[in-house]
Amino acid sequence: MKIITTYTKCPTAVARKALVMPTAVSLLALALAASFPAQANTEAGQFSVSPFVGLHKFESKQNLEDSFTYGIRLGYSFTEHWALEGAVSFVGSDVDDATLTDPAKGQFSSPADSVDLMLYQLDALYHFRPRSKLSPYVVFGYGAADYSPSISDKNMSTFNLGVGAKYWIAENLALRFDLRDHFVSEVFSDGFHNVSATMGVTFTFGGSTSKTRNEPVVRPSPAPRPAVVEEKVIALTFDDIHFDFDQSTLTSEAKALLQTSVKTLKENPKTKVRIAGYTSASGTAEHNQALSERRATAIENYLIDQGISNRRLSTIGYGNTRPVSYETDPSNQNSVAAKENMRALFEIVVE
C-alpha cells in the first residue's frame, strides 16, 4: 500500500464545515419527525433520522489524538428486520506527537497540527427483536474516508462492522447506541483500524402501521338495539366416569371416555372444571368419603398427564351421599343402582 503524507486542503473542506453544529442537525431532525405520524418500533416501509455524537479512537500508528465525532444517519426499513442507512460523520483531531520528524507510512507529523476526517457510509442493519422495547442489531457497510490533509494519493475506503441497540422511549423516538470498527485503507490494501462509540436518538415516521392508521375509517350506522341482548352460550358436556367396586383405578373404558373430555377442555382453554367423586352405599361413611376423593384425584392426574393445566382443575369427594340411584340393598355391590353410583363427574366452575 502506497500511503504518503501531503498537506493540501481537499475540495470537501467547505462541506465539512457544514457539520460544525450538531445541535442544529438534531433540532432539524426533531422537527421533521414531529411533522409525521407517530410510529412504534422498527417495521417495513419506515424512514428514520438519527443524529449522533461520540468518541472516535484512532489506531496509534496514525499519530492522531482520539477525538469527538458527530454526524447524522438517514435510514429506510425494507422489512422489520432489515434496513439500509446512509451516514455522514465528522472527526476533528490533532497530531499526537508534533515532534515526530520521520513519520512512517500514513502517519501525520509536523507541519500539520490538526486533521479533519469525513466518513461517508452506506450500511445494512439487521434488527434481532424489532418489536421489543430494547432492539439490538448488527451493522456492516462500505464507504469513503476523506482526510484533510490527505494521507494518500489514492481514494481511501472504509469498511465498518459493529453492533448497536435502540431503546424505545416513545412511539417514534428511541435512544441509540453504536460501537463500530472502521477499517480505513486504499481499496484491497492494508490500512488502519479505528473504533467509534456513539450515542444519539432515532426519530421514525412512515411504515405499514401508519398507513393503516391514516386510512379513513368508515363506520356503519348503528343498528337499533333489541330490548334484550342474548348472550351466546356454549354448552359443554362431559361423560360420567364409572369405577369398579371399591376401586379408584381408571379402567380402559374410562380412559377412552376421558379422551373426549380432554379434547373438549383443549378446545375451550378458559373452561375450569371441578371433578366430583362418589361411591355406592356399601361400606362406612369414612371409607366411602376417602374412596370418592381418590377417584376424583385419579381423573385429575390423568387429565394433567394429557396436557391439561392443573390450574384449571379441582376435586371434591361426596362419599356415598348424593346418589344418582337409590340402592334398595346396600350390600348388593353388583346391583344396577350400585354401579351407577360408583362414579365421578365434571362440574363446570363459573367464576
ABEGO torsion letter per residue (X at the ends): XBBBBBABBBAAAAAAAAAABAAAAAAAAAAAAAABBBBBEBBBGBBBBBBBBEBBBBBAAAGBBBBBBBEBBBBBBABAABBBBBBBBBBBBBBABAABABBBBGBBBOABABBBBBBBBBBBBBBABAABABBBBBBBBBBBBBBOBBABABBBBBBBBBBBBBBBABAABBBBBBBBBBBBBBBGBBBBBBBBBBBBBBBBBEEAAAAAAABBBBBBBBBBBBABBBBBBBBBBBBBBBBBBGBABBBAAAAAAAAAAAAAAAABAABBBBBBBBBBABEBAAAAAAAAAAAAAAAAAAAAAAGBBAAABBBBBAEABGBABBBABAABAABAAAAAABBBBBBBBBX
